[in-house]
Amino acid sequence: MLLRKLLGDKMALEAKDSFSGVDISEIRKMNALARKDTINLGIGQLPDSLPAAVRDKGIEAFMNGETRYTSNQGFLLLRELAAEYHSEKSGKEISPEQIIITNGAEGALWNILFTYLDRGDEILIPEIAFSVYNTIADLQGARAVPYKQNEDFSIDFENLMEKVSSRVKFLVINSPNNPTGTVLSEEDIRKLTALADEHDFYIISDEIYSELYFGENTPFSPLQCSDKVIVVDGISKRAAATGLRIGWTVASQEITKPMIVANQYITTCASSVSQYAAIASLDGSTGRFVEQVKEDLKMKGEYAFNVLSSIKGIQVVKPQGAFYIFPDISSWGNSKDVAHKILDKVNVLTIPGIAFGERGDRHVRLSFAMDFDVLKEALNRIKDLLENWR
Ligand SMILES: Cc1ncc(COP(=O)(O)O)c(C=O)c1O
């Protein structure tokens, strides 16, 4: 606006209407405030180095000259491995033709929503969710409709039923979950797939954290009991490989076909070197790495839960997967005020829950994927600050 005033009639280039209100996420904004010596519990990735097998495969790709375009859909070998992985997990025959290798899980979400969401369509999204779903839906001119969650972050079905209509094309779930660290029960997922059948919508199941679980039950995928599902997955979290940008979708061939075209026009193909490296994340070479990470996260998640729940006035749900814990800090203020005070007073960075929707404003998100001694120090500082709040 100011620019427009200064330029008089000469208009500055303006972003399209659907972009209005879209800004860098609160997660990125908060992370930008980290100082050199800040303990940063705001980062959404494992601190581990890339598993050696993935690294070596990437080096091999360079050495072998695997540095050219791949097919728009992705390397066949990687798609075969992804298909095998999801066949085993779902108990269904998934073929490589049902997989598209994308630029991270985020690229997979873009392909789905760009291809299928029309202006006026509705997409049901948990009221506390990774902000990308809402943003991409908004950019397509679709309507993102939040559905409520219970205190333990499970789905409030009574509320969800009120939101279901013929305008709904998709419903999003993300289990294990960012930011709550919770896992949806098989029973609830079966209820959702029954609803999808009855009301003719598709479930987008974001399973990017599916290998990182440490609760009692293995996360259940809706693909195990329904065909009205598009799975989003990738290696970013399971292989400590957020920078390689490899994700994928699993869907029927019919649904996949137009998304291959979208992938072509959005990005041509995912990086060939990264696709090659990702082979090692699915061919069994990183099994031990993932097992160790899970054990480590279980211990740290329990520790974080115990420290946080010992603070009077805090409500906290025990994490079962991913590497986040999402305490209710509303006794101390709103999420931005509390997160900023934690940063200013004790130099620990957390993410204000408002980054995940209005209902998140009672919470801050902490990542416990962190060196244990540093995590202990961070939690002690937070506990001390909250117990002596002034
Ligand atoms: C729930 C969820 N989905 C998708 C993504 C995006 O993953 P990627 O880095 O593979 O694009 C993230 C990243 O933090 C996430 O938390």
The ligand as a Gaussian input file, in Angstrom:
#p B3LYP/6-31G(d) Opt

LIG

0 1
 C        3.255000     -33.041000       9.011000
 C        4.264000     -32.683000       7.978000
 N        3.989000     -32.943000       6.700000
 C        4.851000     -32.630000       5.714000
 C        6.058000     -32.032000       6.011000
 C        6.968000     -31.660000       4.883000
 O        7.972000     -32.616000       4.731000
 P        9.110000     -32.428000       3.642000
 O       10.255000     -31.768000       4.322000
 O        9.433000     -33.817000       3.173000
 O        8.549000     -31.593000       2.551000
 C        6.388000     -31.721000       7.341000
 C        7.642000     -31.042000       7.668000
 O        7.876000     -30.576000       8.758000
 C        5.466000     -32.072000       8.349000
 O        5.713000     -31.825000       9.637000

